[in-house]
């Protein structure tokens, strides 16, 4: 009864709800790290407490990327773009309703009433276009049984919830459910460890982005940090992970920033990539998507864009040229010419991108360019991806902004962001994970992403994308496996030249759908914005 009342509290993201979640966890906490092979017995009090805590955690783990993924899943169909635009409009109205500028009570009440009427009208439009959608999107936490039914035999789901003083983890496999508390791994400690790992791994030269300060660190200290993260996060469940070859991670805070594939088992010195694949899961609802029929190999089509021309009179002229990106796109054209369209240099403009997206149904969209993040100094006031300025538009600086990305007419199923720090928030690596470029692409309807943890080498990124695409073409229904196979191959080619984690561990899949075989809107139905409307209005993601 207590939990039933808790579930129906208003405001899924409210501070009151979050506080209640942590209060419940404090009461139910396992208090210490469990034994290595401990799986909870079904129907036991321990199992029921852990499941209760997991359901409570799900209510606290709502995130902007997760909500965007859920909408993408629920609105896949004839009028997906229009429905997503209406949902964004409703969100904006809700935000406005609590931030009115006039402080007088009378005017605030009038303004609130106007906003409520506008919200009602918007929801009526949504209900007319997608009957039952709003009710379907109401938060309902999943039971352990439901989650287990949506996992394959070799898959596992790891859910994290970060708190101020400690953090909690839940592991679900088809045969095991357990949870544990990571004492001494609160928000500040986790952030410190994550930052130290990034500083130890991040390359200092040849990056796709702005030059960074030298944060040099020895191999020994890097390995010690990766072992420390393994011991804190994975050692408590090592026995339960014995048969897991694919591990999906859902959570909040710093845990999304950990390069799981690069964590090192101190018992044998192996990187985790040798043992299993990893993927981030912004929403647990993605688990409920049917895999569908397996795609026939060699069907995958690709649209690749990047290596922009940097004009000398632009504010972006301080950035380095990207010879590796040029080689990358040329190699994709050569090796996948029958299935690939390439937009590079002078052709890598917003107009050309939109035309290709509207006129084709390429499953994979790859960007090989600079990621720009807004900074406090004001050098770059807006976050986005750098393309070539349009010669026909003197106002175009070439930056594809978050607003424009969210309005792209995406019909594909995978976006690869071969750019620096693309997992980051709008204001860079210290912002909430997956709330910058990633969130914009999810809002545009992307079903799966491959993003980067840190600044990437222009040279190794050029090779990485070719290796990855070969594995995707061979196994288009196995995104996580393709990423892992590419990581393993990159470590071993060229006599181990690219074996350092900075080259291969930067890339990770973010899954909004089970595989690349998800449902997508039909172009014949007229879904998505037309080209003229997009180019004149800046997209539909307003």
N, C-alpha and C positions, 0 to 999 in steps of 0.2 A: 504493500500500500504506500509506504514512504517513497519507494522508487517510482511508482506510478504517478504520484503527485509531482515528483521531481521532474519527470519527463515532460510534463505539460506546463512547466513554468514558462512564462512569456519571455521572449528575448533569448534566442539560442546563444548569442555571443555576449550576453550581459556579464558584468563583473560579479554580480550576485551568484549567478549560476556557476561561474568558474570557482568562486570561493567555496561554494557548497561541494563541488566535486572534490577539491583538495581536503575538505573536512572529512568527507566520506572515505577518501583514500587513507587519511591519517588513522581513522578508526579500523579500517580493514587491512592495513599494511602488513605484508609478510615480515616486516621488521628486520630481516637479515637476508643475505644472499642465500638462495636455496642450494641444496645439494646438486651436483652436476647432472644427475640423471633423473631429476624429480619431475614427473608429470602428474598432474592432479587427477585423482580418481573421480570419474563422473558421479554425480549425485551426492558427493561428499560435501560437508560444510565448507571445506577449503575451496572446492571447485565453485560452489555457489557464491562465495564471497569474492573470488577472483573474477567471476563472470559479472557480478554486480558492479565491481570496480571498473571492469572493461567497458560496460555500457555507460557508466558515468563519464569515463574518460572520452568516449566517442562524442558526447555532448559538448565537451570542452574543447575538442580538437577542430571545431569549425574554422576554416580558413578561406581567404579569398580565392586561392587557386582551387581548393576543393569545391567550393560553390560553383566556380566557373566550369569545372569538369562535370559536375552533376548536371548543370544546365545543358552542357553540350551533349551529354548522354540522353537526357530526357527530351531534348528538342530536336534530335536527329530526325529528319523527315522533310516533308514537302516545304514547310515554311520556317525552317530552322533559323535562318538569319533574322527574319522579322520578329519571331518570338524572342530570340535572345536580345534584340534591340529593345523590345518592350520590357523585358525583365530588367535591363540596365536602366531604362527610364524609371521604372518603379523604385529601384534602389536609390536613384538620385533624388526622387521625390521624398523618400523616407529620410534621406540625409538632410534635405532642405527643411523638412518639417521639425527637425530638432535644432536648427541653427538659424532661426529667424533673427533678423538684425534689429527689429524694433522691440525694445524691452518692455513696452507698456502691456499690461495684462490684456486689455481689450483688443489691441492690435495683434498680439500673439495668438489669442483665441481665434480671431478671424482668419489669420494666416494659417493656423493649424487646420481649421475647418476646410479652407480652400484646398490645402494639400491633401487632406483625407479624401475629399471628393475627386481630386485628380487621380489619387492612387486607386480608388474604387473603379473609376472609368478605365484606367490602364489594365487593372486586373480583369475587368469584364472583357476587354479586347483579347487578353491572353486566353481566358476561358473559352471564348468563341473560336479562336484559332487552334487551341490545343486543349480540348475538354479534359478536365481531371488533372491537368499538369500541376497546378498550384497545390492541390491536395496531395499529389504524389510526392512533391518536393518537401513536405513537412518532415522534420528530422525524426527518424526512428532508428534507434541503435540496433545493431545486429547482435544476435545471440552467437555463442560459440558454435553451436550446431549449424547455423546458417552459414557462417564463415567457412567452416570445415567442408561443407558441401560444395562450396565454390572454389576449393583448392584442389589441385592435382596431387598425385601421390608424392611427387618429389618437390612440391612447393611448400613454402612457409610464409606466414605473415607475422611481422614484428611491429608492434604498436608501441610508440613511446609517448610519454607525457612528462614534460619538463616543469619542475617547480623551483622555487627559490632555493631551497636547501637540499633537496634530493630529487631524483627522477624515478619514474616507474616504467617497466617494460612488460609486455604481454606477448608470448609466443603462441601462435596457433598453427598446427599442422593437421594433417588428416588423422593422425593418431595420438596427438599430444596437445595439451593446453596447460600452460603454467604462467606464473608471473613473478616478478622480483622487483626489489627496490634497490636502486643504485645510490647508496648513502654516500654523502660527500661529493655527489655529482649533480649539484644544483645548477641553476642557470649560469651563475658567474663562473663556477669551476668548469662547466662544459664549454662555455664560450672561450675561456682562457686556453683550454686544451685544443679546441678547434682552431683558434688563431695561431697557436704555436705550430700546429701541423701544417697549416697553410704557409706560414713563414718559412718552415723547413723545406717544403716541397717546391714552392713557386719558383719558376725560372726567372732570371733577371734580365735576359737579353732576347731579342728577336720575337717579342710577344705580339699578339694581335690586340693592340690596345695602346694605352698610354704607357710610356716608360715608367717603371716602378723603381723605388729605392732598393738598394742592395740589402737584402735581409739574409745574407749568406748563413748557411747552417751546415754542419758536417753530416755525412751519411749516418754516422753513429747516433747523433741526437735525433735525426729524422726517424730512424728505425726504433729508437727507444720510445718516442712519442706514439708511433703507430702500434707498438706493442702495448703501451699503457692504455690506449683507447680500446684495443681488443680485450684486455683484461677487465676493463670497467664495463664494457657493453655486451660482449659476447661470451666471455668465460662462464658467467653464471648459467648459461643455457647450452653449453657446448655439447652435452650428452644428447639433449633433445634435438639438436641440429644435425645429428650424425647422418641422417638420410636425406637432408634437405639440399637440393642442388640449385633451387631458385628461391631467393628470399626477397620478399617485397616489404618495404619499410613505409609505415604511415605514422606521422607524428607531428610534433611542433618544435619550434626553437632550434637549438644548435644541432640536434641530432640529424636534421636534414642536411647539414653542412659537412658531416663526416664522410670522408672518401672510403666507404665500406670495403670496396674492392681492394684497397691498398692496406687495410689493417693487417697486422702481422701476428700470427700465432706464435707466442714465445716458446712453445714446446717444440716446434719443428722449424721455425723460421720462415714458414710459407706465407705468402700473401693470400688473402681471402679469394682473390680472383682464381687461384689454382683450385679452389674447392667448390665455389658456387658463383652464380650470377646474382646481381643486385639490381633493384629498380625502386624508385620512389613512387608512392601511390598517394596523390593528393586527396582522393576520396575513396572510401571503402565501397561505394556503389559501383565503381569500375569492376569490382570482382564479380558482380552479378551479370555482366554482359556476356552473352554466349560467344564462344569462339567462332562459331559458324563453320562453313566448309573450308578445308585447307586450300590455300591458294596454290595454283600450279606454279612451279618454279619458273623463273625468267619472265614473269608477267609484269614485274614492277617497273613503273615509269618514274622519271626523275626530272625535276626542274631545279637547276643550280644557278645561283646568282651571287656575285661578289667581285672582289678585286676592283673596287671603285677607283675612278680617276680623282685624285686629290688636287683641287685647284689651288693656286698659290695665294689667291686673295680671299680664301675661305678661313673661317675660324678653326677649321679642322686641318689646316695645312701643317700644324705642329705634329700631326700623327705620321708615323712611318708608312712608307709604301709597303705593299704586301706581295713580294715576289713569290712567296710560297703559295698564296691564294691563287695567283695566276697559274702557277704550275698545277695546282690542285684542280682547277676548273678545266684546264687543257687536258689533263689526264682523264678526268671524268668523261669529257667529250670523246676522247680517243677510245677509252676502254668500254664505255657504255653508250656509244654514239647512237645505236639503234633505239635506245629507250630514253635518252637524255636530251634535254634542251638546256642550253647554256646562255646565260646573260652575264657578260663580263665587260669590264672597262666602260667604254662609252655606251654600251647597251644595258648596263646595270642601273637603270633608272626606275623610279616608282611607276611611271606610265607603262613601261615595258613589262614590269612585274605584274601589274594589275591585268594587262591585256592577256598575258599568258595564263594567269589564274582563271580568268573568265572563259578563255577559249579552249582550255584543256582540262583533263581530269588526272593530272599527275599525282600519284600516291605519295611521293616524297618531295619535300621542298627543302633545299639546303642553302644556307647562307654562309659564305666564306668571306668575312669582312670584319671591320672594327665594331665592337659594341661600345656605345657611348653612354656614360652614366652622369647624371646631374651631380655637380659637386658644390660644396659650400662657397668656394672661391668665385663661382659664377663663370668659370671658363666655358663650361658646357652646362647651360641651364636646363637642358631637356635630355631625357634618356631615350635611346633608340638604337637603330642599326644604320650604319653609314652606307649610302649608295652614291651613285654618280648624279650630280645635279642635272636637272633637265635643261637642255640648251634652249628650249622654247619658253622656259619660265624663269625670269631673272630673280624671283623671290624664293626659288627652290634651292636650299642649301645642301640637299642630298640626304638629310637625316630622315629616316623612316621612324616617326615618333611612336610612342606607345598608343596614342590615340588612333593613329593611322593603321598600326598593326591590328588593333582590335576591330577595325572596320574592313580588313582585307576579306575578299570573297573566297575564303579557303574551302576547297572541296577535297583536299588530300587527307591523308591519314597519319602522316609523320612529318614533323618539322625538325631539321637538324640545325642547331645553332653553333656552327663552328666559329665561335667568337669568344672573347675573354669574359669570364665571370657571368655567363648567361643564366646561371641558376639564381643570381642575386636579386635583391629587391630593387626598387626604382632608384634608390640612392646608393647602390653598390653593395659590397660584401657584408657590411654591418647592418643592413636593412633585413626585414623579414624575408626568409628564403622563398623563392618562386613567386615573388610579388611584382617583379619588374617585367622583363621581356617575356618570361614564361607565362605570367598571368595574362598579358596582352594576347598572346597566341591562343591560349585556352579560351579567352573571350571571343576570339574570332572563329572558334569552332574546331581548333586542332584537337585531334584525339590522342596523339602521343608526341612526346618531345624527346630529343637528346640534347642535353645542356652540359655546360662546363662548370667545374668547381672553382677554377682560378684562371689567371692569365695563361694562355696556351702559346706554345712555340709555333711560329709561322711555318717552320720547316716540318716538324713532326705532324702538325695538323693536316698538312697537304697529303702526307702518306696515310694518315689515319682514315680520312674519309674514303679513300679508294679501297682500303682493306675492309672497312665497315660495309660499304655498298656491295662488295662482292659477297659478303656473308648474308646480307639482306636479300640479295637477288636469289641466292641459293635456298634461303629459309625465311621467306617473308612473313611467315606466321609465328616467328620466334624472335621478337625484338630483343629481349633480355639476353638470349643466347647469342645473337649476332654481335651485340656489344661486347660480351665477354670473349667470344672467339676473336674479335678484332683486337681486344686488349692483349690477349695471350700472344697473338701473332706479332703485334707491334713490338712486344718485349723481346722477341727472338730474332727478328729480321736484322739484316745488316750487321751481323756479328755482335748483337746486343747494344747497338748504338742508341736505341730508344728504350732501353730497359728501365731507366729511372722512372719512378711513378709520376713525375711531373708531365711526362709525355702521354702515358696511357691511362692513368687513373683520373684524369680531369673529366672524362666523359661519362655521363650516366643517363640511363633512360628514365623518363618520367611518364608513367602510364595513366592515360585517361580512359583507355579502352583495353580489353584483354589482349588483342592482337592487332595486326594491320588489316584484319578482315572485318572491320566494323561497318555498320550501316552508314551511308552518307547520303545527303540530300540529292535529289534528282535535279539536274540542270534544266531538263525539259519542263519542269514544273514552275520554273521562274524563280526559284529560291535564290537569295543572295542579291546584292545590289548590282545594278547595271554599271558598266564602265564609266559612262559619262557622269552619272550621279556620284560615283566614288571620287572621281578626279576633281569634280567641282566643289564637293562638300567636305572632302577630307575623310570620307568613309562614313559608315553607319554607326561606328562605335562612339557616339557622342555622350 
